Amino acid sequence: MFQEFKTFIMKGNVLELATAVIIAGAFGAIVTSFTNDILMPPIGQLLGGVDFSELTIPLSETVYDAEGNVVEAGAAIRYGIFIQRIIDFIIIAFAIFLLIRSYNRMTEKPKPAAAPAPPPGPSEKDILLQIRDELVKRPL
């Protein structure tokens, strides 16, 4: 069983998949930074200084002690973070689309030129006339 597992792991597809997962993780971090640090601040400013990560719908109150420290955080629906994740996903999907589109164009095989059409053969009428002429030449 160990030998079979070792053979499976050493196949090229598994190594390529592992490489792709590592690169995707790094790419995800880049896209998250792009979204959080470059894209969302101007969008927040256009919307009146809104920070998407702070957009919530509170479900229960946060409990504070006498000094103002949070004792128990209140439950909330954090839809701003959800919106930010959707934007991350769209950016990643678009980048992958561009990558695959470029790859497909580079690896696309040129279509072979269409073979010229064969010259038209004799028409049905010509064949019938030829048969008639041959029958006339035959002795009875």
Secondary structure, 3 states (H helix, E strand, C coil): CHHHHHHHHHCHHHHHHHHHHHHHHHHHHHHHHHHHHHHHHHHHHHCCCCCHHHCCEECCCCEECCCCCEEECCCEECHHHHHHHHHHHHHHHHHHHHHHHHHHHHHCCCCCCCCCCCCCCCCHHHHHHHHHHHHHHCCC
